[in-house]
Amino acid sequence: MPVPNPTPKDLEDPLFSAIWNVIKTWDISTEKVHDPFRGTIRNYTGGNGSHVMMILNEVRKELRNKNIDELLQ
């Protein structure tokens, strides 16, 4: 899956900032890798702008698919 990078416009979006403020301290699990000494392990990375964009793109998709009355319930 291609990793999205935030654009300058995305960086100004209040939703981007809100998501970033939540995930910036997260340890995010990445793909499993094989270590010859420890066997199969998971790598971890800190939250970054690409992770924010993956979340934000899904939120935007949902917002486009809903009308305002559904969102306010």
C-alpha positions in Angstrom: 0.0 0.0 0.0 1.5 3.4 -0.9 2.2 5.6 2.0 0.5 9.0 1.7 2.4 12.1 2.5 0.7 15.3 3.8 0.5 18.3 1.5 1.0 21.8 2.8 -2.8 22.2 2.7 -3.2 19.0 4.8 -0.8 20.4 7.4 -3.2 23.4 7.8 -6.3 21.2 8.3 -7.5 21.3 12.0 -8.4 17.6 11.7 -4.7 16.8 10.7 -3.6 18.6 13.9 -6.2 16.9 16.0 -5.2 13.4 14.8 -1.5 14.3 15.1 -1.9 15.3 18.7 -3.4 11.9 19.5 -1.0 9.6 17.6 2.4 11.4 17.9 3.4 9.4 21.0 2.1 6.1 19.7 4.3 3.1 18.9 2.8 1.7 15.7 3.4 -1.9 14.7 4.7 -2.4 11.2 5.1 -5.5 9.1 6.5 -8.7 10.5 10.2 -9.4 9.7 12.4 -12.5 10.3 15.3 -12.0 12.6 17.8 -14.9 12.3 18.4 -14.8 16.0 14.9 -14.0 17.4 12.7 -15.5 14.7 9.7 -13.6 13.4 9.3 -10.2 15.1 7.3 -7.1 14.6 9.0 -3.7 14.0 7.6 -0.6 15.6 7.7 3.0 14.5 6.6 6.3 16.0 3.5 8.0 14.6 4.2 10.3 11.7 2.5 12.4 9.1 1.9 9.5 6.8 0.0 7.7 9.6 -2.1 10.8 10.1 -2.9 10.9 6.4 -4.0 7.3 6.4 -6.5 8.1 9.2 -7.5 11.5 7.8 -8.2 10.2 4.3 -10.6 7.6 5.8 -12.3 10.3 7.9 -12.7 12.5 4.8 -14.1 9.6 2.9 -16.7 9.0 5.6 -17.6 12.7 5.8 -18.2 12.9 2.0 -20.5 9.9 2.3 -22.7 11.2 5.1 -25.1 14.1 5.3 -24.9 16.6 8.1 -27.9 15.2 10.0 -26.3 11.8 10.2 -23.1 13.3 11.5 -24.8 15.3 14.2 -26.7 12.3 15.7 
